[in-house]
Amino acid sequence: MMLFLTACGQPNPLKNTTDASGHIYGFWNGLWDGLTSGWAFIFNLFGGHYGLYEVHNNGGWYDFGYYLGLSFLITGGYNMGRNSVKYMKEFI
């Protein structure tokens, strides 16, 4: 188990390097990637080639945006489901 967990914590060798178009991804790109990661994952299941995480990023700000977007995606769906059940109970 410890070997598995240490494999996940490797540093990103492409941090602060540019991609083919000369762009380094920051906070706003991380936020967008976090918000759309659910759709990208589903499209990848059906043969798409969509990235879930951009490796050419500026480090902490991209990560913060990514996790913020991912948390909006996860908690927004949870709260939406909770509220719809609450409203359905009022009509039943």
Beta strands, then each sheet from edge to edge (+ up, - down):
end
